């Protein structure tokens, strides 16, 4: 399966018609478990647009008894997104000095979205996984946030080099989130979004209701 990367001009070509919907702290919603590993001083990581949060709650309700979503990261301030992207692109450039700037941009966008179109900076994306009734993460084939380099591509949602249990768990996650209207970024099994430019492209919507926003 060919994955449309975040750096693809098709994504940037989608216009944003910002709806002005607020960012909501997921930690105020008792039904969503929030993992602290990406916690930042002002709690930005735990925020999402309300429309996406409503859909996450719907997805959670579709899961079997004893299985729950584990929220790891949502909103990411534009400045932080830019830093992540530039650092990863620089790392790839050092590792592959023969790559053109365009190639580095495309390769970097497999793992970190270009800041101008990043779903996380719109409050429109969430990184998440599944846990059992004791809070233990299910086998998903790689750690959440594994790079393509370290995982030999196993971070790709449809990767062939993962076990049957991990594949079944990814399908369980995908079925619940897809039913709630979210779309996956195919290079990262954990990354799902709604309302951003990438979502609009994947679903055929002419515009995106969420663009980059600053947390008040």
C-alpha positions in Angstrom: 0.0 0.0 0.0 1.4 3.4 -1.0 1.3 6.0 1.7 0.7 9.6 0.9 3.3 11.5 2.9 2.6 14.7 4.9 5.1 16.5 2.6 3.0 15.7 -0.5 1.8 18.9 -2.2 -1.7 17.4 -2.3 -1.9 17.8 1.5 -0.7 21.5 1.5 -3.1 22.3 -1.3 -6.1 21.6 0.9 -7.5 24.9 2.2 -8.2 25.5 5.8 -11.5 27.1 6.9 -10.8 27.4 10.6 -13.9 26.8 12.6 -12.6 28.2 15.8 -13.5 25.2 17.9 -11.8 25.2 21.3 -9.0 22.9 22.5 -10.2 20.7 25.4 -8.1 19.1 28.1 -8.6 15.3 27.6 -7.8 14.8 31.3 -11.2 16.3 32.2 -12.8 13.4 30.4 -12.9 10.5 32.8 -13.4 7.8 30.0 -10.0 8.4 28.4 -6.8 7.2 30.0 -3.9 9.6 29.6 -0.3 8.4 29.7 2.2 11.0 31.2 5.2 10.1 29.0 4.8 13.2 26.8 3.7 15.5 29.5 4.9 19.1 29.2 4.9 21.9 31.9 1.6 23.6 30.6 -0.2 20.4 29.7 -0.4 21.1 26.0 0.1 17.5 25.1 -3.3 16.5 26.7 -5.4 18.9 24.6 -7.5 18.1 21.5 -10.2 19.9 19.5 -13.6 19.0 20.9 -14.7 17.4 17.7 -11.8 14.9 17.8 -12.3 14.2 21.5 -16.0 13.4 20.9 -14.9 10.9 18.3 -12.3 9.3 20.5 -15.0 8.8 23.2 -17.1 7.1 20.5 -14.2 4.9 19.5 -13.6 3.9 23.1 -17.2 2.7 23.4 -16.7 0.3 20.4 -13.8 -1.6 22.1 -14.3 -5.0 23.7 -14.7 -5.2 27.5 -11.3 -5.1 29.2 -9.6 -3.1 26.4 -9.2 0.7 26.5 -7.5 3.5 24.5 -4.4 4.9 26.0 -3.9 8.6 25.0 -0.2 9.5 24.7 0.0 12.9 22.9 -2.5 15.3 21.2 -1.8 19.0 20.7 1.7 20.1 20.0 2.5 23.9 19.8 3.6 25.0 16.3 7.1 26.0 17.6 7.7 22.6 19.2 6.5 20.9 16.0 9.0 23.0 14.0 11.8 22.0 16.3 11.0 18.3 16.1 10.9 18.4 12.4 14.1 20.4 11.9 16.0 18.2 14.3 14.9 15.0 12.7 15.5 16.3 9.2 19.0 17.4 10.2 19.7 13.9 11.7 18.6 12.3 8.4 20.7 14.7 6.4 23.8 13.9 8.5 23.2 10.2 8.1 22.6 10.4 4.3 24.7 13.2 2.9 24.0 12.0 -0.6 20.2 12.8 -0.2 18.8 15.9 -1.9 17.0 18.4 0.3 13.7 17.3 -1.3 14.5 13.6 -0.3 15.3 14.6 3.2 12.0 16.5 3.5 10.0 13.5 2.3 11.9 11.1 4.5 11.5 13.3 7.6 7.7 13.6 7.0 7.3 9.9 7.4 7.9 10.5 11.1 7.4 14.2 11.8 4.9 16.3 9.9 6.2 19.6 8.3 5.2 22.3 10.8 3.0 24.3 8.4 0.5 21.4 7.9 1.1 19.3 11.1 -2.2 17.8 12.4 -0.9 17.8 16.0 -0.4 21.6 15.9 -4.1 21.9 14.8 -5.2 19.9 17.8 -6.5 17.5 15.2 -4.3 14.4 15.8 -3.7 12.0 18.6 -1.0 9.4 19.2 -2.4 6.5 21.1 -2.4 2.7 21.8 -4.4 0.1 23.5 -4.2 -1.3 27.1 -5.8 -4.2 28.9 -7.9 -4.0 32.1 -4.7 -3.8 34.2 -3.3 -0.9 32.2 -0.7 -3.0 30.3 0.0 -1.9 26.7 -1.0 -4.5 24.1 1.6 -5.8 21.7 1.5 -3.5 18.6 4.6 -4.7 17.0 6.8 -1.7 17.8 6.9 0.8 20.6 4.8 3.9 20.1 6.9 6.6 18.3 9.4 4.1 16.8 11.2 5.6 13.8 11.2 3.8 10.5 15.0 3.4 10.9 14.9 1.7 14.3 11.9 -0.5 13.5 13.0 -1.5 10.0 9.7 -0.1 8.8 7.6 -2.1 11.2 6.1 1.2 12.5 4.1 1.4 9.2 0.5 0.4 9.9 0.4 -2.3 7.3 4.0 -3.6 7.9 4.5 -7.2 7.1 7.3 -7.7 9.6 5.2 -7.9 12.7 3.6 -10.9 14.5 0.0 -12.1 14.2 -0.9 -10.8 17.7 0.4 -7.3 16.9 -1.4 -7.3 13.6 -4.7 -8.2 15.3 -4.3 -5.5 17.9 -3.5 -2.9 15.2 -6.7 -4.0 13.4 -8.7 -3.7 16.6 -7.4 -0.1 17.1 -8.0 0.7 13.5 -11.5 -0.6 13.4 -12.6 1.4 16.4 -11.0 4.7 15.3 -12.1 4.3 11.6 -15.7 3.7 12.7 -15.5 7.0 14.6 -14.3 8.8 11.4 -10.6 9.2 12.1 -7.9 8.5 9.5 -4.5 7.0 10.1 -1.1 8.2 8.9 0.1 5.0 7.3 3.8 5.4 8.4 2.7 5.5 12.1 0.2 2.9 13.4 -0.4 5.1 16.5 -1.2 8.4 14.7 -4.9 9.2 13.9 -6.5 12.5 13.1 -9.8 14.2 12.2 -10.5 17.6 10.8 -7.0 18.5 9.5 -5.7 18.7 6.0 -4.5 15.1 5.8 -7.9 13.9 7.0 -9.6 16.1 4.3 -7.4 14.7 1.6 -8.0 11.1 2.7 -11.8 11.5 3.0 -12.4 13.7 0.0 -13.4 16.8 1.9 -12.7 20.0 0.0 -11.5 22.0 3.1 -10.2 21.3 6.6 -12.0 22.8 9.6 -8.8 22.8 11.8 -5.6 24.6 11.1 -2.6 25.4 13.4 -3.6 27.0 16.6 -2.0 28.3 19.7 -3.1 27.1 23.1 -4.5 30.2 25.1 
